[in-house]
């Protein structure tokens, strides 16, 4: 049971990491029209300053009501990207230039090393060159790009918004770009009760969890010890189908969580390491009658300790689709 409880805590921390954006009230939403974000030469603007997907017309956007735009987002730009060019540039360390308003910034990126899975999806972390306290987190697949760019107390988010059934090789996937200043505040969701005991985790050095010799762990104090938590990431049919690329979304979550450094102590930092992305039980989960009313216990029934051990995982992370609203 301790393993399941620790999984709940990790899920809470991951959700908190994803939600760490400055929130504002509805009346304070940004009305600026010039502070748009794009990747120079590789972003095609479809529509700027959209306040609701009901504004989108079927003449220009196919079935706009199907787009998975989060309800708290109150203004966004609808765009597509040249993903192939972005992948090539980053792979060759020719980092793309981001444009924010009238300013241009080069990205200094390092490939993340939280997985050793050859799935064609890679995550990166870094900064904007010369910008103090900036942060860049990107996950790039062959058809989507997900992530965030933070500077000057503002974060720009990139998210694909077409469900899986709409994805076609004939056209680029629609994405939204929105600012943390254009996210409406919502009531916090209670996820966990009380304090749990810290499980015993093997301590490792940064070099031991590095996937390859040319990758570097996130910067920490030289005397800091590292503890690696091996994760099996699983999902259900709802999350699988509503995401453009569920594995890319999962990697973005882990990349964001690893960037927060909220799991460790002063002398020990925790590295989340993905062992596998498992959708083999998504139909079993979705067909379980208790998946909505008691998702965590239901998930634990399908992903037992023995199943995790067989997959070399310490814990499992469940990406639940049945509590999402668009």
C-alpha positions as MATLAB code, in Angstrom:
seq = 'XXXXXXXXXXXXXXXXXXXXXXXXXXXXXXXXXXXXXXXXXXXXXXXXXXXXXXXXXXXXXXXXXXXXXXXXXXXXXXXXXXXXXXXXXXXXXXXXXXXXXXXXXXXXXXXXXXXXXXXXXXXXXXXXXXXXXXXXXXXXXXXXXXXXXXXXXXXXXXXXXXXXXXXXXXXXXXXXXXXXXXXXXXXXXXXXXXXXXXXXXXXXXXXXXXXXXXXXXXXXXXXXXXXXXXXXXXXXXXXXXXXXXXXXXXXXXXXXXXXXXXXXXXXXXXXXXXXXXXXXXXXXXXXXXXXXXXXXXXXXXXXXXXXXXXXXXXXXXXXXXXXXXX';
ca = [
       0.000    0.000    0.000;
       2.914    2.335    0.651;
       3.889    2.124   -3.002;
       0.425    3.206   -4.104;
       0.407    6.123   -1.644;
       3.804    7.272   -2.884;
       2.421    7.136   -6.425;
      -0.384    9.444   -5.330;
       2.118   11.906   -3.893;
       4.187   11.871   -7.074;
       1.049   12.430   -9.146;
       0.204   15.416   -6.961;
       3.708   16.833   -7.394;
       3.603   16.320  -11.152;
       0.254   18.070  -11.426;
       1.561   20.888   -9.258;
       4.622   21.214  -11.482;
       2.412   21.498  -14.547;
       0.247   24.104  -12.835;
       3.049   26.372  -11.610;
       1.993   29.398  -13.633;
       1.037   32.865  -12.413;
      -2.767   33.039  -12.334;
      -4.927   36.131  -12.677;
      -8.601   36.888  -12.343;
     -10.811   37.084  -15.407;
     -10.994   40.866  -15.369;
      -7.197   41.042  -15.323;
      -6.648   38.925  -18.420;
      -4.110   40.368  -20.775;
      -5.500   42.413  -23.664;
      -2.128   43.177  -25.205;
      -2.071   42.485  -28.898;
       1.619   42.771  -29.707;
       3.322   40.352  -27.298;
       2.933   37.171  -29.350;
       5.291   34.195  -29.235;
       6.619   32.258  -32.218;
       9.600   30.215  -33.382;
      11.195   32.337  -36.082;
      10.495   31.175  -39.665;
       9.092   27.877  -38.396;
       5.698   29.018  -37.107;
       2.681   29.576  -39.316;
       0.066   31.781  -37.697;
      -3.491   30.658  -38.335;
      -5.444   33.063  -36.078;
      -4.299   35.535  -33.397;
      -6.046   36.596  -30.180;
      -8.731   33.929  -30.011;
     -10.790   34.128  -26.819;
     -12.967   31.059  -27.333;
     -12.979   28.217  -29.818;
     -16.571   29.177  -30.633;
     -15.028   32.137  -32.454;
     -13.338   29.763  -34.893;
     -15.212   29.242  -38.147;
     -15.513   25.920  -39.935;
     -14.547   27.701  -43.139;
     -11.011   28.156  -41.807;
     -10.647   25.475  -39.086;
     -11.918   21.938  -39.437;
     -14.501   21.091  -36.732;
     -13.253   23.657  -34.188;
     -15.441   22.217  -31.405;
     -13.236   19.111  -31.377;
     -10.132   21.074  -30.372;
      -8.894   20.196  -26.876;
      -8.334   23.734  -25.596;
      -8.180   23.904  -21.764;
     -11.065   25.867  -20.301;
      -8.901   28.147  -18.097;
      -7.105   29.512  -21.195;
      -8.909   32.722  -22.102;
      -6.798   33.960  -25.006;
      -4.558   32.095  -27.403;
      -3.009   32.074  -30.856;
      -3.724   29.154  -33.159;
      -0.630   28.065  -35.111;
       1.171   25.228  -36.857;
       4.901   24.447  -36.844;
       7.465   23.076  -39.248;
       8.268   20.217  -36.869;
      10.746   18.554  -39.220;
      12.869   21.713  -39.439;
      12.702   22.279  -35.685;
      13.827   18.694  -35.066;
      16.687   19.041  -37.519;
      17.844   22.346  -36.069;
      17.806   21.136  -32.487;
      19.451   17.844  -33.438;
      22.297   19.731  -35.097;
      22.507   22.112  -32.124;
      21.334   24.944  -34.401;
      18.846   26.160  -31.855;
      15.812   27.946  -33.291;
      15.225   31.609  -32.534;
      12.116   32.535  -30.570;
      10.349   35.816  -31.210;
       8.372   37.517  -28.441;
       6.806   40.767  -29.508;
       9.568   42.619  -31.309;
      12.429   40.847  -29.504;
      14.382   37.798  -30.637;
      16.173   35.295  -28.431;
      18.296   32.236  -29.174;
      17.641   29.104  -27.134;
      20.445   27.247  -25.362;
      19.159   23.682  -25.036;
      20.348   20.414  -23.501;
      18.712   17.104  -24.270;
      16.998   15.643  -21.211;
      18.078   12.181  -20.093;
      15.134   10.825  -18.112;
      14.510    7.920  -20.508;
      16.425    5.475  -22.683;
      13.578    4.769  -25.087;
      13.982    5.109  -28.836;
      10.515    6.429  -29.649;
      11.426    9.395  -31.854;
      10.385   11.833  -29.122;
      12.991   13.939  -27.329;
      12.763   16.486  -24.542;
      15.034   19.449  -23.931;
      15.612   22.000  -21.198;
      17.584   25.229  -21.192;
      17.446   28.998  -21.215;
      17.157   31.986  -23.490;
      20.686   33.140  -24.266;
      21.651   36.046  -22.041;
      18.299   36.259  -20.223;
      18.662   35.797  -16.484;
      16.125   33.462  -14.801;
      14.677   32.377  -18.141;
      13.695   28.751  -18.750;
      12.889   26.701  -21.845;
      11.250   23.253  -21.748;
      10.470   21.545  -25.058;
       9.325   18.088  -26.097;
       9.507   17.436  -29.828;
       7.966   14.503  -31.705;
       7.571   14.016  -35.431;
       4.175   15.731  -35.440;
       3.910   17.879  -32.305;
       5.880   20.237  -30.107;
       4.940   20.774  -26.466;
       6.518   22.979  -23.844;
       7.009   26.379  -22.307;
       9.291   29.403  -22.414;
       9.565   31.648  -19.352;
      11.060   35.120  -19.025;
      10.249   38.350  -17.196;
       7.596   36.758  -14.959;
       5.639   35.519  -17.973;
       5.466   32.012  -19.409;
       4.390   31.113  -22.933;
       2.953   27.637  -23.393;
       2.829   25.531  -26.570;
       0.227   22.760  -26.759;
      -1.177   20.629  -29.610;
      -4.982   20.709  -29.558;
      -6.187   18.111  -32.024;
      -7.374   14.743  -30.701;
      -5.686   11.632  -32.036;
      -8.483   10.833  -34.511;
      -7.811   14.099  -36.389;
      -4.091   13.591  -36.883;
      -3.136   13.199  -40.514;
       0.184   13.039  -42.316;
      -1.306   15.338  -44.963;
      -1.434   18.434  -42.777;
       0.401   19.858  -39.753;
      -1.165   19.548  -36.313;
      -2.884   22.626  -34.892;
      -1.265   24.045  -31.741;
      -2.160   26.866  -29.403;
       0.287   29.330  -27.860;
      -0.879   31.196  -24.773;
       0.555   33.297  -21.983;
       0.401   32.662  -18.246;
      -1.199   36.114  -18.092;
      -4.152   34.760  -20.058;
      -5.010   31.849  -17.779;
      -7.994   32.239  -15.481;
      -7.553   31.256  -11.862;
      -9.387   28.125  -10.779;
     -10.002   26.632   -7.373;
      -7.234   24.232   -6.303;
      -7.984   20.522   -6.515;
      -7.289   18.421   -3.438;
      -5.304   15.352   -4.452;
      -3.660   13.913   -1.362;
      -4.186   13.702    2.423;
      -1.425   14.033    4.961;
       2.287   13.314    5.095;
       3.780   10.031    3.920;
       7.028    8.333    4.810;
       9.774    8.774    2.249;
      10.461    5.408    0.553;
      13.974    3.983    0.447;
      15.479    4.862   -2.942;
      18.865    3.936   -4.304;
      21.246    6.886   -4.267;
      23.229    7.414   -7.460;
      25.603    9.905   -8.943;
      24.511   12.084  -11.874;
      26.649   10.057  -14.294;
      24.878    6.838  -13.355;
      21.458    7.952  -14.568;
      22.715    9.706  -17.691;
      21.433    7.980  -20.799;
      24.479    8.747  -22.965;
      27.905   10.224  -22.438;
      27.092   13.436  -24.322;
      24.137   14.321  -22.122;
      24.498   16.300  -18.927;
      22.216   16.226  -15.875;
      20.555   19.418  -14.694;
      22.958   21.636  -12.822;
      23.215   20.958   -9.068;
      25.746   21.450   -6.320;
      28.797   19.220   -6.731;
      28.252   17.543   -3.340;
      24.598   16.773   -3.997;
      23.642   13.109   -4.107;
      21.084   11.855   -6.638;
      18.256    9.396   -6.120;
      16.572    7.921   -9.183;
      12.893    6.935   -9.202;
      12.051    4.619  -12.085;
       8.577    5.255  -13.459;
       6.156    3.318  -15.623;
       3.842    5.852  -17.291;
       0.409    4.465  -18.149;
      -2.845    5.835  -19.508;
      -6.452    5.026  -20.391;
      -8.411    5.240  -23.632;
      -9.703    8.734  -22.898;
      -6.289   10.333  -22.439;
      -4.864    8.276  -25.311;
      -7.499    9.470  -27.785;
      -7.881   13.098  -26.683;
      -4.167   13.869  -27.003;
      -2.484   14.482  -30.340;
       0.434   12.328  -29.179;
      -0.012   10.904  -25.701;
       3.619    9.867  -25.268;
       4.852   13.359  -26.156;
       2.427   14.812  -23.613;
       3.698   12.345  -21.021;
       7.323   13.291  -21.729;
       6.476   16.974  -21.388;
       4.969   16.273  -17.958;
       8.074   14.391  -16.796;
      10.398   17.040  -18.273;
       8.468   19.769  -16.448;
       8.441   17.815  -13.202;
      12.190   17.169  -13.333;
      12.805   20.878  -13.889;
      11.094   21.892  -10.655;
      13.549   20.246   -8.231;
      10.806   19.978   -5.613;
      11.265   16.327   -4.676;
      14.630   16.315   -2.973;
      16.358   17.634    0.110;
      19.322   19.974    0.366;
      21.716   17.027    0.081;
      19.684   14.726   -2.209;
      17.965   15.514   -5.494;
      15.462   13.176   -7.106;
      15.591   12.292  -10.786;
      12.443   10.873  -12.383;
      13.479    8.239  -14.919;
      10.949    6.715  -17.345;
      11.257    2.968  -17.889;
       8.317    2.638  -20.289;
       5.191    4.333  -21.663;
       2.532    1.668  -21.266;
      -0.825    1.825  -23.059;
      -1.336   -1.944  -23.091;
      -4.033   -1.786  -20.404;
      -5.812    1.368  -21.541;
      -8.913   -0.534  -22.674;
      -9.041   -2.601  -19.468;
      -8.808    0.594  -17.415;
     -11.461    2.360  -19.436;
     -13.871   -0.571  -19.218;
     -13.551   -0.821  -15.445;
     -16.764    0.419  -13.839;
     -14.873    2.178  -11.017;
     -12.476    4.179  -13.190;
     -14.324    7.468  -12.625;
     -15.491    7.063   -9.035;
     -12.278    5.519   -7.656;
      -9.520    5.915  -10.269;
      -6.459    5.405   -8.053;
      -7.621    2.152   -6.468;
      -8.799    0.948   -9.869;
      -5.430    1.777  -11.383;
      -3.606   -0.044   -8.596;
      -5.666   -3.168   -9.261;
      -4.465   -3.209  -12.871;
      -0.869   -2.159  -12.128;
       0.188   -4.234   -9.157;
       3.602   -4.320   -7.504;
       4.473   -7.477   -9.400;
       3.650   -5.776  -12.719;
       5.887   -2.828  -11.820;
       8.697   -5.144  -10.756;
       8.466   -7.001  -14.058;
       8.922   -3.661  -15.828;
      11.810   -2.514  -13.572;
       9.698    0.351  -12.226;
       9.553    1.707   -8.683;
       6.201    3.407   -9.160;
       3.577    3.997  -11.820;
       2.209    7.321  -13.026;
      -1.371    7.247  -14.282;
      -2.324    9.894  -16.847;
      -6.075    9.972  -16.303;
      -8.299   11.237  -19.113;
     -11.693   10.963  -17.490;
     -11.440   14.106  -15.379;
     -10.558   16.411  -18.318;
     -12.811   19.163  -19.554;
     -12.347   21.204  -22.731;
];
